Amino acid sequence: MTKKYVMLLSVAAFCLFTVTLLHADTRKSVKTVPPVYPAIASKMRIEGTVKLDVTIDPDGSVEDVKVVSGHQLLTAAAIDAVKKWRYEPGEGKITQSVNVEFSLPH
């Protein structure tokens, strides 16, 4: 029974360490460009959040963007906007999550 607890504790410590490492090098954006609301989405009154995984180069430019979730009519506009963003320079490439909000005036 003690071996199970030691193993469980070891796995939990490793998971916490891994999560800490993954979030240790998040970079702040220094330039953001708002997305252009797609006309069809606006006409259909579609709102929501598009979640993206953004790969950032050492110089702070956005290298790649992958859609994690969001309405299909909003994702292309979110990708186009985020590709124009700039981040603080840092060590090596990193990937971090970004949320792009789409909301219409009420």
Sequence and secondary structure as in RCSB ss.txt:
>XXXX:A:sequence
MTKKYVMLLSVAAFCLFTVTLLHADTRKSVKTVPPVYPAIASKMRIEGTVKLDVTIDPDGSVEDVKVVSGHQLLT
AAAIDAVKKWRYEPGEGKITQSVNVEFSLPH
>XXXX:A:secstr
 HHHHHHHHHHHHHHHHHHHHHHHT   EEE       HHHHHTT  EEEEEEEEE TTSBEEEEEEEE  HHHH
HHHHHHHTT EE   SS EEEEEEEEE    
